[in-house]
Amino acid sequence: PSGPGIEMMRLFSATRLYRPCLKPIDRVLSVRTLSSFVKQKFAQNRVETFQLQNDGNGTDPLQKAHVPVQKIEHETSLKLKFRQSVNDMVVYLLPQGYPNSVRKGYSTFITGQIVSNTLSTAAGVLSMQSLLYAMGLGMGFGLGTAPLAATLNWVIKDGLGQLGGVIFASFVSNRFDADPKRWRLTATVAMDSASFIELLTPLAPSYFLLIASVANVAKNISFLAASASRAAIHKSFALQENLADVTAKTGSQSIVSSLIGTSLGVSLSTLVAANIATAPGQYEATVGLYCVLSSVSIAVTYWSLKHVTITSLSQQRLDYVLYHYFST
């Protein structure tokens, strides 16, 4: 007997003979893939290519079916290895026992933080490009300063920025614990504001040291606010006394997002150059692109912090609770 139905039955009979040679998951995927392949060939009226009849030269008809099965098995094995590699990479970025080891909202929070950090880093690359042009390292525009003078300016602006950060921390003192979510948002705004100030240095290169120092003060404020508020936010997600694990994995997530953001920023900077001397339009495009990246970064940070629930009572939160309790 012959016909499309008979040929399909013979094909699956041939495949079944090779099932013991396959792994359980490869076995299922091979049959499914082969079934889909056969249906496609039936739809194209090319059933004759799958005929498993003896060709009269002593060729075993099952040998014809053995070739596609091996090919499918190889392709399926590569897919499984790729999925396993992706799963292993994700495991390295999440706390042990996830999702049972963290509270609800953790995945949303880290997703927002990764996106925000990626965009903020990309924007920082654009601002750094402008800062280097203002120091005279760009083509066609610069201060004409000697390498030693440029190095001194760079060191002085870093020192002034760190000094400003210390003064800020002494004024704020223990108020970081009162509202860690607000300070975390403040850290993002301060970092993007600092990068924006750096972006403006090519407009007034003679005031490089002053502008860069102010920007560096804002950066140090951002670092202090972020590090001071990080502990309370991570503690709110630690469900199994795994604060150290949550903190460590957050650091890994920040590194990965920074690498991605740096690659994105370098790619964007090659497309849009911040050289106002030779191409003012390109500088304007750089500023506009920075504003878009910065705005989205701040918005995503605000959205992610809405999913953080602080589980401890500070003096301010206790006053708020008591006020509403007695007012009702």
Disulfide bonds with the S-S distance in Angstrom:
none
